[in-house]
Amino acid sequence: MFSEPTGQGWQQVGELVLALVLCSLIGLERELKQKSAGLRTHTLVGVGAALFLLVSKYGFTDVLEQGRIVLDPSRVAAQIVSGIGFIGGGLIFVRRDVVRGLTTAAVVWMSVAVGCACAAGLPLLALVVTAAHFLVVYGYPPLVRVLTRSSPATATVRLTYRDGEGALRRILELATRSGYSVEQARTARHDEDRLIDLRMRLLGPRGVTGLLATLADQPGIVAVETGDIDDASE
């Protein structure tokens, strides 16, 4: 049952365990960041991909013994890459023009690649890619902040203010005084009261926390919130 020719030897078990460990490490990082796909999702898709590839490599040996059938094990690996797109697509969503989940979907896709590499007998490549994952998610954000610190950023700010109290004029003055230029502004009136929703697209310094705090203290402004476009891919 566990002899090597059948594909159920200790080597294959070790490959599955390696996929389990490496994909668990990747999933743990996502879990600690409280992403929609965490430890269990990444571990399951990685080990599942490894098992699919092992089935492709060894699951048809009894048929091949007849000598008249030729199989292409790489076809299953190609289908795994295509099929995982359904899971990745389910992790990506748009809320108020801001895209979320792209990075998590990409990490799930990479977890499948790690699992396939483990099952294909390429443990070194699997280890390198796992290390590259942690380099990208932990090393790249500080590097990007350093490289783009002086470059302008685009942010979307949404406010609700009371009409007739001069709030709109103060909002525009404060935004301009803080170094932002208003690329786009759109208003919508509430059916009740005198409330107006304002949506502005600002171009200026990175991080609008200071501007939001200043706007929130202004008379006539009821609510302030933002969606940072530059962080939309996480």
PLY file of the C-alpha trace (Angstrom):
ply
format ascii 1.0
element vertex 234
property float x
property float y
property float z
element edge 233
property int vertex1
property int vertex2
end_header
0.00 0.00 0.00
2.80 2.41 0.90
5.34 1.24 -1.65
7.03 3.91 -3.74
5.67 2.97 -7.20
2.08 3.57 -6.10
2.84 7.15 -5.05
1.93 6.49 -1.42
5.42 6.27 0.05
6.97 8.35 2.79
8.37 10.73 0.19
4.87 11.76 -0.85
3.75 12.02 2.77
6.74 14.27 3.43
5.79 16.46 0.47
2.26 16.86 1.82
3.61 17.72 5.27
5.98 20.29 3.78
3.08 21.88 1.90
1.10 21.90 5.16
3.88 23.65 7.08
4.80 26.24 4.47
1.21 27.17 3.59
0.38 27.34 7.30
3.15 29.90 7.76
1.77 31.98 4.89
-1.78 31.66 6.24
-0.66 32.60 9.74
0.71 35.90 8.46
-2.64 36.64 6.80
-4.47 35.58 9.96
-2.44 37.97 12.12
-3.37 40.78 9.75
-7.04 39.77 10.08
-7.56 39.22 6.36
-10.60 37.49 4.92
-8.56 34.41 4.01
-6.41 33.32 6.92
-4.67 30.31 8.38
-7.23 27.64 7.51
-7.92 28.86 3.96
-4.28 29.07 2.90
-3.41 25.76 4.51
-6.31 23.93 2.92
-5.76 25.29 -0.59
-2.01 24.59 -0.39
-2.36 21.02 0.83
-5.26 20.42 -1.56
-3.16 21.61 -4.50
-0.33 19.32 -3.40
-2.68 16.36 -3.24
-4.14 17.14 -6.66
-0.66 17.18 -8.14
0.29 13.91 -6.46
-2.88 12.32 -7.79
-1.91 13.56 -11.23
1.58 12.08 -10.93
0.79 8.74 -9.33
-2.97 8.19 -9.43
-3.10 6.52 -12.82
-0.25 4.03 -12.60
-2.64 1.10 -12.83
-4.00 2.44 -16.13
-0.54 3.15 -17.53
0.52 -0.43 -16.89
-1.63 -1.47 -19.84
0.94 0.23 -22.08
-1.54 1.77 -24.50
-2.40 4.99 -22.63
-0.31 8.16 -22.40
-1.09 10.78 -19.74
0.14 14.35 -19.24
0.46 15.07 -15.49
1.03 18.76 -16.13
-2.59 19.17 -17.22
-3.81 18.85 -13.64
-1.35 21.53 -12.49
-2.67 23.86 -15.20
-6.25 23.24 -14.08
-5.29 23.99 -10.47
-3.96 27.39 -11.52
-7.20 28.14 -13.39
-9.50 26.78 -10.70
-7.99 28.75 -7.84
-9.13 31.90 -9.63
-12.66 31.23 -8.34
-11.47 31.45 -4.74
-9.35 34.50 -5.47
-12.23 36.23 -7.21
-14.43 35.67 -4.17
-11.92 37.46 -1.95
-11.90 40.65 -4.02
-14.68 43.15 -3.45
-15.37 46.81 -4.12
-16.81 49.13 -1.50
-17.44 52.75 -2.36
-15.05 52.71 -5.31
-12.26 51.15 -3.20
-10.97 47.70 -4.17
-10.11 45.34 -1.32
-8.65 41.85 -1.17
-6.24 41.89 -4.10
-3.19 41.05 -2.00
-4.98 38.27 -0.12
-6.20 36.75 -3.39
-2.65 36.86 -4.76
-1.33 35.17 -1.60
-3.91 32.37 -1.94
-2.78 31.90 -5.53
0.85 31.73 -4.38
-0.03 29.24 -1.63
-1.31 26.93 -4.34
1.99 27.33 -6.19
3.90 26.44 -3.01
1.75 23.34 -2.51
2.27 22.27 -6.12
6.04 22.76 -5.81
6.12 20.59 -2.69
4.17 17.82 -4.42
6.30 18.07 -7.55
9.43 17.28 -5.55
10.79 20.85 -5.62
11.11 21.66 -1.89
13.89 24.21 -2.39
11.73 26.28 -4.73
8.82 26.04 -2.28
11.02 27.28 0.56
12.38 30.16 -1.53
8.89 31.30 -2.57
7.65 31.10 1.02
10.58 33.25 2.14
9.83 35.64 -0.73
6.26 35.97 0.53
7.41 37.24 3.92
9.95 39.52 2.26
7.24 41.10 0.12
4.55 41.54 2.79
6.90 42.78 5.53
9.79 44.33 3.63
8.09 46.10 0.74
5.62 48.39 2.60
8.37 50.30 4.50
10.39 50.52 1.29
7.41 51.90 -0.62
6.77 54.49 2.12
10.39 55.65 1.93
10.42 55.86 -1.86
7.06 57.65 -2.12
7.27 59.85 0.95
7.75 63.02 -1.08
5.35 62.14 -3.90
1.72 63.29 -3.77
-1.07 60.85 -3.06
-4.73 60.66 -3.97
-7.37 60.15 -1.31
-11.15 60.19 -1.21
-12.82 62.09 1.63
-16.54 61.87 2.42
-18.26 64.41 4.63
-21.78 65.18 5.80
-22.54 68.78 6.72
-25.53 71.00 7.45
-26.56 73.34 4.69
-26.72 77.08 5.26
-23.90 77.31 7.85
-20.96 78.00 5.54
-19.47 74.56 6.08
-18.63 73.94 2.41
-16.56 77.12 2.19
-14.59 76.16 5.32
-14.02 72.63 4.01
-12.51 73.86 0.76
-10.40 76.49 2.53
-8.98 73.98 5.01
-8.20 71.44 2.29
-6.37 74.06 0.20
-4.53 75.45 3.23
-3.33 71.91 4.11
-1.70 71.54 0.69
-4.41 69.57 -1.10
-5.99 70.30 -4.43
-9.57 69.22 -5.05
-9.62 67.07 -8.19
-13.29 66.19 -7.95
-16.22 67.13 -5.70
-19.76 65.79 -5.70
-22.68 66.58 -3.40
-25.98 64.84 -2.66
-28.77 66.24 -0.50
-30.54 64.13 2.13
-34.29 63.81 1.89
-34.74 64.99 5.47
-33.20 67.74 7.59
-30.65 70.01 5.90
-27.85 67.49 5.54
-25.66 67.29 2.45
-23.19 64.53 1.58
-19.93 65.72 0.01
-17.45 63.40 -1.70
-14.07 64.91 -2.61
-11.07 63.47 -4.40
-7.95 65.18 -3.06
-4.40 65.26 -4.39
-1.71 66.23 -1.92
0.44 65.01 0.97
0.19 61.37 1.99
-2.10 60.68 4.91
-5.16 62.83 5.48
-5.51 62.10 9.20
-4.61 65.64 10.22
-7.01 67.17 7.74
-9.83 64.87 8.84
-9.29 65.79 12.50
-9.43 69.49 11.63
-12.57 69.07 9.53
-14.32 67.07 12.23
-13.95 69.97 14.66
-15.58 72.49 12.34
-19.13 73.68 13.10
-21.80 72.34 10.81
-19.88 69.17 9.89
-21.71 66.05 11.06
-19.49 63.18 9.84
-16.09 62.67 8.20
-14.57 59.51 6.74
-12.03 58.52 4.12
-11.00 55.66 1.86
-7.28 55.68 1.09
-6.91 54.72 -2.56
-3.22 53.98 -2.25
-3.91 51.14 0.22
-6.75 49.69 -1.83
-4.86 46.62 -2.96
-4.42 45.07 0.49
0 1
1 2
2 3
3 4
4 5
5 6
6 7
7 8
8 9
9 10
10 11
11 12
12 13
13 14
14 15
15 16
16 17
17 18
18 19
19 20
20 21
21 22
22 23
23 24
24 25
25 26
26 27
27 28
28 29
29 30
30 31
31 32
32 33
33 34
34 35
35 36
36 37
37 38
38 39
39 40
40 41
41 42
42 43
43 44
44 45
45 46
46 47
47 48
48 49
49 50
50 51
51 52
52 53
53 54
54 55
55 56
56 57
57 58
58 59
59 60
60 61
61 62
62 63
63 64
64 65
65 66
66 67
67 68
68 69
69 70
70 71
71 72
72 73
73 74
74 75
75 76
76 77
77 78
78 79
79 80
80 81
81 82
82 83
83 84
84 85
85 86
86 87
87 88
88 89
89 90
90 91
91 92
92 93
93 94
94 95
95 96
96 97
97 98
98 99
99 100
100 101
101 102
102 103
103 104
104 105
105 106
106 107
107 108
108 109
109 110
110 111
111 112
112 113
113 114
114 115
115 116
116 117
117 118
118 119
119 120
120 121
121 122
122 123
123 124
124 125
125 126
126 127
127 128
128 129
129 130
130 131
131 132
132 133
133 134
134 135
135 136
136 137
137 138
138 139
139 140
140 141
141 142
142 143
143 144
144 145
145 146
146 147
147 148
148 149
149 150
150 151
151 152
152 153
153 154
154 155
155 156
156 157
157 158
158 159
159 160
160 161
161 162
162 163
163 164
164 165
165 166
166 167
167 168
168 169
169 170
170 171
171 172
172 173
173 174
174 175
175 176
176 177
177 178
178 179
179 180
180 181
181 182
182 183
183 184
184 185
185 186
186 187
187 188
188 189
189 190
190 191
191 192
192 193
193 194
194 195
195 196
196 197
197 198
198 199
199 200
200 201
201 202
202 203
203 204
204 205
205 206
206 207
207 208
208 209
209 210
210 211
211 212
212 213
213 214
214 215
215 216
216 217
217 218
218 219
219 220
220 221
221 222
222 223
223 224
224 225
225 226
226 227
227 228
228 229
229 230
230 231
231 232
232 233
